[in-house]
Amino acid sequence: MNEIGDIRYTAVVNGEDQHSLWTEGRPLPAGWAEVGFTGTRDECLAEIDRIWPDILPRSVRDALSPCPLPPPSSPLSSLPSPSKPGGG
């Protein structure tokens, strides 16, 4: 039986860009993939902290991000800007 300090882990990520660690050699759950880093628990957690600065799931980040403006050559870019209340 392994001592806790002897267990090796791998950093993993899912489709929502959420990261975790998983015991090395165990099959990954559906929807998770290795990120290419294996080490001790503390090493994997440090790597996850480094590569995952925004812990919001991807779908939430996408919903909160502002809509991009159309490119200058887009037909939408020729539309007049909305007028401001009060004639400004």
Residue pairs with C-beta under 8 A, 6 or more apart in sequence:
5 40
7 23
7 24
7 40
7 41
8 23
8 24
8 25
8 38
8 39
8 40
9 21
9 22
9 23
9 24
9 38
9 39
9 40
9 41
9 43
9 44
10 21
10 22
10 23
10 24
10 34
10 35
10 37
10 38
10 44
11 19
11 20
11 21
11 34
11 35
11 36
11 37
11 38
11 44
11 47
11 48
11 51
12 19
12 20
12 21
12 22
12 28
12 32
12 33
12 34
12 35
13 19
13 20
13 32
13 33
13 35
14 20
14 31
14 32
14 33
15 31
15 58
16 57
16 58
16 59
17 52
17 57
17 58
17 61
18 52
18 55
18 57
19 35
19 48
19 51
19 52
20 32
20 48
21 41
21 44
21 45
21 48
22 28
22 32
22 34
24 38
28 34
35 47
35 51
37 43
37 44
37 47
38 44
39 47
54 61
56 64
69 77
70 76
70 77
71 77
